[in-house]
Amino acid sequence: MVAAANLISWAALSVFMDFDEREEAAILEKAVRDFMQRFPPEYWRRVDSERRFPEEFWRAAGQQGLLGITIPEEYGGAGMGMVEASLAMMAVAGCGGGLPAGDLLMRTMVFGGLVLSRFGSKKVREEYVPRLARGEIICSFAHTEPRAGVNTFDIETRAERRDGGYVVNGQKIWITLAHMADIIVAVVRTTPREKAASRTAGLSLMVIDAKQQGVKTSRIPGMALRPLPSNVLYLEDVWVPEENVLGEVDRGWEYLTQLLNAERISTASISIGVGDYALQKAVEHASTRVVFGRPIGSNQSIQFPLAEAKMELELARLMTRKAAWLFDAGRECAFEANMAAFTAGRAAYKAADRAIQTLGGMGFAEEYDVERMFRDSRLFRTAPVPEEMVLNYVATRVLRLPRSF
Ligand SMILES: Cc1cc2nc3c(=O)[nH]c(=O)nc-3n(C[C@H](O)[C@H](O)[C@H](O)COP(=O)(O)OP(=O)(O)OC[C@H]3O[C@@H](n4cnc5c(N)ncnc54)[C@H](O)[C@@H]3O)c2cc1C
């Protein structure tokens, strides 16, 4: 009996530990890398320094089908999952596109495609999803509020019921691309906290038409993600028709957790791409720059940190892949998605930091790209989920330690 039980568990383990690439995934990754030859690192350096939206990339990615990877085929997408989306985000970031290239894929595939096609009404799916897949409209995600901060349950943006829909009032902060968005997926309160059935009830997700009068924005110039600026978003008597509510009213927290898991898998993927690119630049430089008559990369003080960065990126890649695989299988993946985001964010930051050290003074010159990777890699240690909140999650939800807040 014992032997049979062992056999069964080993068989299960070997299925689980199958790391063969799916053929479609390899084809997809190669197609993305070929596509990125049209948008080399110089392109991304320029849009970063000009703080300009990468319009050409956005349009071409839409035409190429890159924005619709997770969007169902019936709405013009490729009908693939987060495993493939993750590979694509790693590849665009890893070819030198860095954070903005990855973010543009994430916002369509996750905030737009995945969420709208899973929870949207027929009208929402038909009106917006095919246009998202083609890169014709831009979607923002409005979650963070100035007062609530990382405490989602303190969200105050209020949606009040009227005939045929909701009137929304409130303020959001840091909303990337809100100034040019066509639609905004917003987290709003539909039932006041004191009247909600539970701690997690009373929130809803809604699709806001961002071109209406009551939607106003003001830019927040910042350190990271320069081609895709963030904004304060003011919502003043904004109209949301009933059919633009995602899923059921008051159950937004359930949908939000799925969205946030997919977002974390995405930011992990983008971080890994950023780290890969920074490391590649460091290795190239370490192999060719000669000081004291030998390549600097022959010094162990240069090569060991790069070896360490490589290992940490590979570990993060493994966890990201597991989280994406669980997500696609419809299984619980919050722990893995959080772990992926945390480890990948740190690995990318360390790789970029070591790349600067390896390049010496040139690490600070824009033309070598690593300062751009360094600035952008820092973001994912703070946003969308700060490291402290991942550690809080693991400590209290996984290890079941008492809550401190
Ligand atoms: C460039 C950029 C783009 C962004 N884009 C978007 C976007 O498109 N949409 C959107 O909705 N948001 C966006 N954000 C916002 C981002 O998600 C938040 O900044 C992030 O979640 C942190 O929230 P906060 O700034 O309110 O921090 P705060 O809530 O003020 O927290 C500040 C610090 O305190 C820590 N802290 C708070 N409570 C605890 C606790 N109990 N235990 C331990 N530590 C704690 C936090 O971890 C953090 O380090 C963006 C931010 C940036 C910088």
The ligand as an SDF file (V2000), in Angstrom:
LIG
                    3D

 53 58  0  0  0  0  0  0  0  0999 V2000
    3.9750   55.4940  -11.1720 C   0  0  0  0  0  0  0  0  0  0  0  0
    2.7630   54.9760  -10.4650 C   0  0  0  0  0  0  0  0  0  0  0  0
    1.6900   54.5050  -11.2060 C   0  0  0  0  0  0  0  0  0  0  0  0
    0.5250   54.0600  -10.5560 C   0  0  0  0  0  0  0  0  0  0  0  0
   -0.5520   53.6680  -11.3170 N   0  0  0  0  0  0  0  0  0  0  0  0
   -1.7280   53.3780  -10.6780 C   0  0  0  0  0  0  0  0  0  0  0  0
   -2.9130   53.1100  -11.4590 C   0  0  0  0  0  0  0  0  0  0  0  0
   -2.9020   53.1250  -12.7030 O   0  0  0  0  0  0  0  0  0  0  0  0
   -4.0600   52.8460  -10.7970 N   0  0  0  0  0  0  0  0  0  0  0  0
   -4.1450   52.8440   -9.4210 C   0  0  0  0  0  0  0  0  0  0  0  0
   -5.2250   52.6020   -8.8870 O   0  0  0  0  0  0  0  0  0  0  0  0
   -3.0240   53.1120   -8.6560 N   0  0  0  0  0  0  0  0  0  0  0  0
   -1.8370   53.3730   -9.2590 C   0  0  0  0  0  0  0  0  0  0  0  0
   -0.7190   53.6630   -8.4980 N   0  0  0  0  0  0  0  0  0  0  0  0
   -0.8430   53.7350   -7.0500 C   0  0  0  0  0  0  0  0  0  0  0  0
   -0.1460   52.6080   -6.3150 C   0  0  0  0  0  0  0  0  0  0  0  0
   -0.8390   51.3970   -6.5180 O   0  0  0  0  0  0  0  0  0  0  0  0
   -0.0560   53.0180   -4.8470 C   0  0  0  0  0  0  0  0  0  0  0  0
    0.8440   54.1280   -4.7780 O   0  0  0  0  0  0  0  0  0  0  0  0
    0.4420   51.9090   -3.9620 C   0  0  0  0  0  0  0  0  0  0  0  0
   -0.5230   50.8850   -3.8870 O   0  0  0  0  0  0  0  0  0  0  0  0
    0.7200   52.4050   -2.5430 C   0  0  0  0  0  0  0  0  0  0  0  0
   -0.3880   53.1130   -2.0610 O   0  0  0  0  0  0  0  0  0  0  0  0
   -0.1810   54.5670   -1.4040 P   0  0  0  0  0  0  0  0  0  0  0  0
    0.6820   55.3420   -2.3140 O   0  0  0  0  0  0  0  0  0  0  0  0
   -1.4980   55.1500   -1.0840 O   0  0  0  0  0  0  0  0  0  0  0  0
    0.6340   54.2530   -0.0850 O   0  0  0  0  0  0  0  0  0  0  0  0
    0.1560   54.3740    1.4350 P   0  0  0  0  0  0  0  0  0  0  0  0
   -1.1310   53.6080    1.6510 O   0  0  0  0  0  0  0  0  0  0  0  0
    0.1770   55.7930    1.8300 O   0  0  0  0  0  0  0  0  0  0  0  0
    1.3300   53.5860    2.1490 O   0  0  0  0  0  0  0  0  0  0  0  0
    2.6110   54.1890    2.3170 C   0  0  0  0  0  0  0  0  0  0  0  0
    3.5770   53.1540    2.8290 C   0  0  0  0  0  0  0  0  0  0  0  0
    3.1180   52.6390    4.0930 O   0  0  0  0  0  0  0  0  0  0  0  0
    3.0780   51.2390    4.0530 C   0  0  0  0  0  0  0  0  0  0  0  0
    1.9730   50.7360    4.9100 N   0  0  0  0  0  0  0  0  0  0  0  0
    0.6930   51.1820    4.9750 C   0  0  0  0  0  0  0  0  0  0  0  0
   -0.0060   50.4390    5.8420 N   0  0  0  0  0  0  0  0  0  0  0  0
    0.8430   49.4900    6.3380 C   0  0  0  0  0  0  0  0  0  0  0  0
    0.7140   48.4180    7.2550 C   0  0  0  0  0  0  0  0  0  0  0  0
   -0.4370   48.1410    7.8680 N   0  0  0  0  0  0  0  0  0  0  0  0
    1.8000   47.6480    7.4980 N   0  0  0  0  0  0  0  0  0  0  0  0
    2.9840   47.9070    6.8860 C   0  0  0  0  0  0  0  0  0  0  0  0
    3.1690   48.8980    6.0100 N   0  0  0  0  0  0  0  0  0  0  0  0
    2.1080   49.6890    5.7270 C   0  0  0  0  0  0  0  0  0  0  0  0
    2.8340   50.8780    2.5910 C   0  0  0  0  0  0  0  0  0  0  0  0
    3.2550   49.5660    2.3150 O   0  0  0  0  0  0  0  0  0  0  0  0
    3.6910   51.9390    1.8960 C   0  0  0  0  0  0  0  0  0  0  0  0
    5.0210   51.5110    1.8330 O   0  0  0  0  0  0  0  0  0  0  0  0
    0.4670   54.0650   -9.1380 C   0  0  0  0  0  0  0  0  0  0  0  0
    1.5610   54.5210   -8.3890 C   0  0  0  0  0  0  0  0  0  0  0  0
    2.6850   54.9840   -9.0350 C   0  0  0  0  0  0  0  0  0  0  0  0
    3.8280   55.5120   -8.1960 C   0  0  0  0  0  0  0  0  0  0  0  0
  1  2  1  0
  2  3  1  0
  2 52  2  0
  3  4  2  0
  4  5  1  0
  4 50  1  0
  5  6  2  0
  6  7  1  0
  6 13  1  0
  7  8  2  0
  7  9  1  0
  9 10  1  0
 10 11  2  0
 10 12  1  0
 12 13  2  0
 13 14  1  0
 14 15  1  0
 14 50  1  0
 15 16  1  0
 16 17  1  0
 16 18  1  0
 18 19  1  0
 18 20  1  0
 20 21  1  0
 20 22  1  0
 22 23  1  0
 23 24  1  0
 24 25  2  0
 24 26  1  0
 24 27  1  0
 27 28  1  0
 28 29  2  0
 28 30  1  0
 28 31  1  0
 31 32  1  0
 32 33  1  0
 33 34  1  0
 33 48  1  0
 34 35  1  0
 35 36  1  0
 35 46  1  0
 36 37  1  0
 36 45  1  0
 37 38  2  0
 38 39  1  0
 39 40  1  0
 39 45  2  0
 40 41  1  0
 40 42  2  0
 42 43  1  0
 43 44  2  0
 44 45  1  0
 46 47  1  0
 46 48  1  0
 48 49  1  0
 50 51  2  0
 51 52  1  0
 52 53  1  0
M  END
$$$$
